Amino acid sequence: MKNDTLALLICIALVSTLFNAEVLAQRTYRWVDEDGKVTYQDDVPPDGALSVEEHTTQNYGFSSTGDANAAATAHKYPVTLYSISSCPGCDAARNYLKGRDVPFTEKNVEKDFAAQQEMKKEVGALTVPTLVVGKKIMKGYIESLLAGELDQAGYPKSSASKKESEKEGQGSTYGIP
């Protein structure tokens, strides 16, 4: 009986170690679709995606114990960044999300009428940057507010804070004519 319990514990430890190793070495992808929308996710890009970049990270922002809820968080509370090309606040928000290893979809609404219509329907205005975390909408970028929303949604905290994000465009919003 003792040997069976010991063998079971060894098997559990081995499986746990293999699971944690896979979680700690995740791949993320960046691609541009036909409409020019830039997407960052841990899913493989669809066929027809342009400018595909694959990145393997040592720690995908999850705790070293292999937080199994992280993927569920990204599915339950997807993050979308509505942006335009020349926007320091958009750049700061994008850099913060990347620095925290949060998978997100970026929609450039500068010249994309369909994305503008979607944004109007989803958030009620054309103000950039606008971030959507699940169903929560943040017009403008303030790092502490975004951090709080991501924390509340269950995204893992980043150990390395990006000082550039604090300097660039904090609290900035730009209207689109």
N, C-alpha and C positions, 0 to 999 in steps of 0.2 A: 504494500500500500504506500509506503514511504517513497519507494522508487517511482511509482506511477505519479505521485504528486510532484516529485522533483522533475521528472521528465516533462510534465505538463507546464511547470513554471519555466523551464528552459525553452520550451516551444513558444510560450507566450512572449518571453523576452526576445527571442529571435524574430518573431513576426513583428513585434513592436519596433525593433531596431530597423528592420527592412522598411516598414511603413514610414518611420521618421526620416530615413535617408531619402526616400522618394519625395516627401513633402519639402525637405530642405533644399532640394535641387530641382526647382521648377523652371519651366520655360515660359517666357512671355513673348508676345508677338506684337509688332506694330505694323499696320498696313494702311494703305489708302484705297478707298473704293472708287468706282467709276465716277461718282459725284464729287470726289475730292475730300470726302470725309475721312479724317484720321482716326483710327481706332487702336487702342491699347487693351489687350486682353490676354488671358491665359488659354483661350481656345485657339485652335488652328484656324488660320484665315480661310475664308471661303474661296472657291475657285474664282478666278478673275480678279483677285485682289492685286493691287499694284504696289510697288515699292515695299515689299515684305521684308521685315527685319525680325530675326529670331534672337532672343537673349536668354541665356541660362543664368540664373541667379543662385548664389549660394544659399541665401535665406530670403525667401519670397516675402519677407516682412512678418512671417508668422513666428510665434514663439518657438524656442528651441525644442519644446516638447512636441511639436508637430500638431498645432491647433487644427483639429479636424473640422471645426465649424467655420473656418475661414472661407472655404469655397461656398458654403451655404450662405454666408453673409453676403458675398459678392452676388449671388443669385437672387437673394431676397431683397437686397438694397443696392441695385445697380447704380453706378455713378456716371453722370453725363455732364460734360463741360460744353456749354455753348460759348463760342468764341468768334473773333475776327482776327485777321492777320496781324495788324499792327496794334497791339493792345498789351501794355505792360501788366495789367491786372490778370489778363488771360494767361500770359507767360508765367506769372508768379503762381497762379492756381495749378497750371499744368506741372510746373516744377515741383510743387508741394506734393501733388498726387503721385508723381513718379518717384520722388524721394521717399515716400511712405509705401511705395510698391502697391498702390491701390489700382486694380484694373478699372479702366474707365473708357468711355466712348466720347470722343471729341467731335462736335458738329460745328463746322465753320459756317456761320450764317451770313457772312459778308456778301456773297454773290449768289447764294443758293436759295432761290425763292421757295422751293419745297421745304427746306430746313427752316426758313423764316416762318412759314405757315405752321409747321409743326411746333416751333418754339412758341409762337403766339398762342396756339391751342393748349400747349402743355403748361406754360408759365405765365401767360397773359400779357407779355410785353417783349420788345426787342431790346434788351439791356444786356450788355456783356461786360465782364464775364457773368454768366449765370451758371450755377452748379445745382444739379439735382442729385440728391442722395436718397434713393428709394422714392418716397413721395414728398420729401422735404425740399423746398426750393429756396436757394440763396442767391439773391441778386447782388452782384458785387463780390469782391473777394476780401475777406478778413480771415487771416490764418487761424486765429483762435476759434472763430465760429465754425469754420470748416473742420478743424480738428475735433471740436466737440460733437459735431454731427457724425463724423466718421467713428469716433469713440462710441457714441450712443448706438450706432448701427451695429457695432461689434467688430469693426475693422481693427487689425492689430496696430499698436502704436509703433512709431519709428523711433529708433534710438538716436538717429542723426537728424537733427532739425536743420533745415535749409535756411541759413541767414539771408540768402539772396531773396527768398520769398518775402521776408519781412520788409526788406528795403524796397523791392520792386512792386509798385502798384497796390499796396495794401489799402483797401477801402475804395479802390478805383472802380468806376463804372462808366461805360460809354454807351450812348444811345446810337442806334442805327437809323439813319434817315429813311 
